[in-house]
Amino acid sequence: MTNFTHLIIAGVGPGDSELITLKAIREAETSDMILVPRSRINERGLAEKIITHHLPSRKLTPILFPMIRDSKRRDEIIFSQLEAIRPEIESSEKIFFPVIGDSVLYSTGAYLIEAMKKITAVDVGFIPGISAHSLACSCAKKFLAMSDEILTVIPGTASPEKISSALEVSDSIAVYKPSAIRDIKSLIDPQKFRMILRVDFAGIEGKEKIVDGESALEDVDEYLSVLLLKK
């Protein structure tokens, strides 16, 4: 009989430590091992900070997820780190991996699963979390979509052509990573939208910022931003 490692991919919310679910905390508490994602190996990420806030005494094992477009190289880097801790992985019955926002939306958990399968037999479970656009709307005290309105989530890393097409057919839009778009105003005509908002650092005390109107379409460097549009 094959022994499976239970890998739990848990959304822990978009940055506010109080927006993690009770289920996620419980699963983290009862896990044998907690892996945490980092985009820079010497800098703690938001998911790690949230888990540390709730479980300050737990050992956390950071895994670098490099923000590069070379998917083959990215996967090699992730796998090499798991290979280095193979004995600990193989001796763990349940491994917990927190991700910012929701567990199935633009989640680094997908990359971890594929790398983990090369180490051990994996049984994957998911715990949903609050998405960044939900928190951004809550901070702005706005409804994003109602009735039969079409809601679209657009990654700023998409091509200008795909972004333009999605904008054309949607009533309400949440743009993730608007910092990846250069010359946003060339893609988004403010005359077509009755609501234009950008929320930076949503839910992070002392840093949260809401920009309203055409000013929200200025190029932004902040990674933790969500652009909200409504026709």
N, C-alpha and C positions, 0 to 999 in steps of 0.2 A: 504493500500500500504506500502510495506517495505521500510524503509529509510536505504540506504546503506552509509557506510563510504567509501570514495574513498581513497584507499591506493596506493600510488605511490612508487614503488621500482625503484630507479634511480642509474645507474652506474655513478660514478663521476670520472672515470679514475683511473690509477694505482698509483697515488701519487703526480703527478705534478698538482698544483692547476689551471694551465692554460688549462688543458686537459678535463675540464668539459664542457658539451655541453650547449649551450644557452637555450635549452629547459629545461634541468635539473634546471638551475638557475631560470628560469621563474616559473616552477612548485614549487620550494622551496619558492620563494617569495610570491606566492599566496596561499600557504597552511596554514591551521589553526594551524597546529601542526607539528613540525619537531622532529622525533625520530632519534637518532644517535647511532650506535653500538659501544660498547667498549669491548675489551677482558679482560681489567682490569678496575674495576669500577672507580678508581681514576686516570686513565691515558687516556687522549684523544687519540682517534684513528685517522687514516689518513682521513677517510671520514668526521669526525667531523671537523678536521682542515681545510679541503678544503671548507666546507660550511661556517665556521666561517670567512675564508679569504674573501669570496664573500658577506656574509651577517653578518657582525660583530655585528649588533644590535639585531639580532633575538634570541629569546629564543630557546635553544636546550634541549631536554630531553634525557639524556643518558640511554641506555638499555644494561645491561651486557649480552653478549653472551659468556658463559664460554667455553674455549677450552678443552672440556672433551669428552671422547669416549662414556660415558653413555648418550645416546640420551634421555632417559626418564627423567633423572635428569636435563639435559640441558633444555628440554622443560618445566619442572616444574619451573625452575628458571626464564625463560623468561616470562611465564604466570603470575607468582606471581608479577612481576614488572608491567605488564600491568594491572593486577587487582587492584594494588595500585593507579593507575591513571585512573581508569575506567570512572569517571565522565568527565574528560577532553577529553578522547577518544570519548565517546558517544556524546559530544557536538561539536565535530569537523566534519565538512563536508568532509575535505580533509586532509590526513596525508601524510607527505613526509618522506621517509626513504632512505638515501644515502648509497650506498655500494661501496667499492673499486673495480676498474676494471669494468667489465660488469655486468649488473643486473641479467643475467640468467646463469652465469658461476661460479660455486662454491660460490653461493651467500647466505649470511646469511638471505636474504630476505625471503627465503623459510620457515625458522623456524619462522620468525615473522608472516607470513601469517597464518600459522596453529594456532599459539597462539592467534592471533587477532580474528580469527573466533569464538573463545570461548567467546569473549567479545561482539562482535557486528557483524551485517551483513556487509560483506566486498565486495567491487567491486575493483579488483586489476588491476593496470596499470603498464606497464614497460617502462623505458627509457633506451636505450642501452648506454653503455660506452666503452671506449677504454680498451682493455684487456692488461694484464701485458706483455704477450709475444709480442704484437704489439709494445709497447713502448720499450721493451728490444731490439728488432731488430732494431728499429729506432735509439736507442742510439748507437748500434754497427755498424750501417750503413750497414746492411745486409738484403738480401731477405731470408725469411725463406722457402717458398715453391713457386715453379713455375710450369707451364705447367700441367702435369698429376701426379706430385709428391703428395704423400699422407702425409698430415700433421696430427699429433696426439698430443693432449695435455694430459699429464700424471701427475696426482697428486702424489707427493712423498710419500703420506700416503698410496698409494696402496700397495698390497702385492708384494714381489719380483717376484713372478711367473707372476702376471699380468703385471708388468713393463717389464719383460723380453719378454713376448709375444708381447706387444705393440711395443717394440723396434725392434723386428724381422721383423714385417710387414710394418713398416713405413719408409718413405724416410726422412722426416723432423720431428723433435720432439721438443716440449717445455715442460720442466719438471718444474711444479710448486712445491714450497716447497721442494727443494732438501735437505734442512736441516733435513727433516724427514727420509732421507735415510742414513743409516750407511754403510760405506764401499761401496761407490758408484762404485769404480773401480771393485768390484766383479760382478757388474751388467752390466757395460758399458765397452765394449772393444774399446779403442781409435782407434785401427787399422781399425775399421769398419766405422769411420766417418771422413769426410774431413773438417768438421767444428765443433769445440767444443768451446762454449763460455758460460761463466756465467756472468750475469749482476746482480750486487747487488745495491739496492737502486736506481733503474732506475728512472731518472727524478728528483731526489731530490738533489738540488744544494748543492755542497760541500761534498756529501756523495757517489755519484754515482761511481761505480767501475766496470770495465770490465776486466775479467780474460780470457785469451785466451789459447787454447791448453790443454794438459793433466793436467795442474795446475788447470783448472776449475773443474776437477773431484775429487779434494781434498774434504774431508768432510767439510761442512760449517755449522755454527750455525745460520747464519742470516736468519730470516723468509722471508724478502723481497728480495728474490733472484729468478731468473729464469735461468734455464740451457737450452741452445739452442744447438741442435745437427742436423747435416745434413750429409747424406751419399753421 
